[in-house]
Amino acid sequence: MAETLKKGSRVTGTAREKLAADLKKKYDGGASIRALAEETGRSYGFVHRMLSESGVTLRGRGGATRGKKSTSA
């Protein structure tokens, strides 16, 4: 996929739909947006926009969360 995209080139039509479907499949499979951006040679924002356009529910940022601690007794 990365070899077919030139950096900064406009992606339209069926190529855009195919790319969006491919990104969605990989993202749903656990790949991060940053990893997909690096793999395709596109920006984080471009990949984020493509995922949003294809109807993906984006994951949270992760990390430590605040709230009630679970008790293990």
C-alpha positions, 0 to 999 in steps of 0.5 A, a space after each residue: 500500500 505504501 508504495 502506491 502513495 506518493 507523499 503529499 499526493 491527493 487520494 480520491 475516488 476508489 483509491 481513497 475508499 480502498 485506503 479507508 477500508 484497509 486502514 479501518 481493517 488494520 485499526 480494528 485489528 489493533 494498529 495505532 493511528 501513529 503506526 498506520 501513519 508511519 506505514 503509509 507515509 501520511 500524517 497522523 491527521 490524514 489517517 485520523 480523518 480517513 478513519 473518521 470518514 469510514 465510521 470507525 469508533 476511535 479508541 481512547 488515549 489510554 494511560 493512567 485513569 483516575 477514579 475509584 480504585 477497585 478493591 481486591 479482598 
